[in-house]
Amino acid sequence: MRRGLMLGATAVCVVSWAVLAVAAFGPADARDATAAVADLLVLVPLGLAWLIAVRVPTSPVGPALAWLAAFLVGTPAVETWGQTTWWGSDVVAVIGAGAWPWQLVGFLILLLVFPTGPLPGRRWTALCWLVPGSAALVNVVFVLTMNYHDVPPAHSPIAVPEPLWMPLMFAALGVVLAVTVACLASVVVRYRSGDERTRQQLRWLILAAGAVVVLMVASWVVTSLGWMGQGAYAGFLLGIVVLVPAAVTIAILRYDLFEIDRVLSDSVAWALTTAVAAVLTAALVMGTGYLVGRDSAVGLSASVFLVALVVLPLHRWFHNAVGRVIDRDRVVLLERIRRFVDQVREGSAEPEAVEQVLRDAVGDPALSLLLTSVDDGRYVDLSGVPVDVPQDAVRVPLRTTDTEIGLLLVRDVSARHLRRVQLAASAARLPIEVSRLRLGLRRALQEVDDSRNRIVAATVAERRRLERDLHDGAQQQLLAIGMQLQAAQRQLPPGHPVLGELDQAVERLELTVRELRRLAHGVRPASLDDGLAAALRRLAPDCPIPIHFTVPEVMPPEIIATTAYFVVAEAVANALKHAQATRIEVIVREADEHLHVSVTDDGVGGAHGLVT
């Protein structure tokens, strides 16, 4: 059926062009040649209609657009035929005198079926039939009342009493107006009940139709001022013949080609600003003219100056207000991200939450933010873990001048979604940059911590080696020397004068051995060989006040155990020296792969002995 509609509309266009061409260039000379050439512009909607029909055969927009072209070129063809002396021109002249409403039929049908066909329901189906019916009604009423108009050479064969022709004409025009309003209402209903794709497509039609309305009003103004005559309507006709079909075609084939939401929002905002500015200018000119005189340049300058002051704030207000209605998704997206950026600046939000904010803003739960590592250039997630990017992933690169700072992986590949993702990434540039810098800082701090741990480990190993060397080397040699001196001392007779010197030498050797043992134990307590809990409890006998220990049987690494022992020993010593305490409590516990040491007392002072 759609193919038959396309062929029928094409046939009407071909016949109409033939009629116009013969009337313009033939012996009839009933039409201006320039106007006949201008009618060839109808090739645009017809060609676009066939493009839609081929690319999307199930779409009703192709036939509707084809018949839009057929009505636009067919109506002037009928009117032109009636102005010739061809066969049947008298009858055609009668019909053509009131045929002008048919040029509106194609546009109204397009409104009813765009983009997916008529709305469900009997009333919308009936409205599809009322559109050509209203045009036929006006055509008939105009024919019946044409004897009261100057429309040569046509004369109505039926005479309508003069008192009836005016009510009939207004009634018929009222029907056309009501049908037109109903068709416009169908667009509003479809927009409010449609999905996101349908709304995007309707925005293209609304933008083109709004431009046509603006051109039509401009044509009326120019004509009323007597500037261009009938040529003032050229822009309006181009809008109907070219702009609307082009917008409809883009909406069906590539509805996400441009940011139509933003274009429509900006256009409406500027149109409202221009209208309000024009009204204000006229009011101020009239007011100042009344006060200082109509011919006063001061009044005109003051009016223009005052309007110039309010145009920019007025446009900003209109832009925000219209954006919340037409381009709400974009406005809400930017507001959400800007609010998050402000929270990051204030310190009330972590910049690493930018990935979830982007997901919520663009409505893509699969979105992933990867950052470029400062060290090796690999892609890492927000926790610093290297990530291999899938080959089939849709990538949105993030760049700062010539440096790539990361990329976004998205699921939706539509052009509109990618534009929204790029917009969101641009608005969230600050937290993304801060996350990358903090990631590099954390890595640098981790390297410093690892280096410090290596130094401590090397120090502990060196201490243990020194302890072992003192115990196994010098201490053993001194003990051997002492034993040799004692053996030599036993071989001497009693009262020998050397015995006293030998006793002093042995005593000094014993003191030296005890000093070496003390030094060796000071490097690393020997009690740690039995575990941290046993080593700490051995501090209690040497302490003059009670120490209560809560120490589990833990086996931390050597570095941690040695550090914990010296921390507790130093804290106990400080409590004895400065706190005047009567009781000390030591608590050691393991949590989250960390060793927590707490030393408290009931003495004076405000220091806290908590080490993690």
Summary of the structure (lengths in Angstrom):
residues: 612
radius of gyration: 47.4
end to end distance: 81.4
largest distance: 171.0
contacts: 1817
relative contact order: 0.04
helix: 70%
strand: 8%
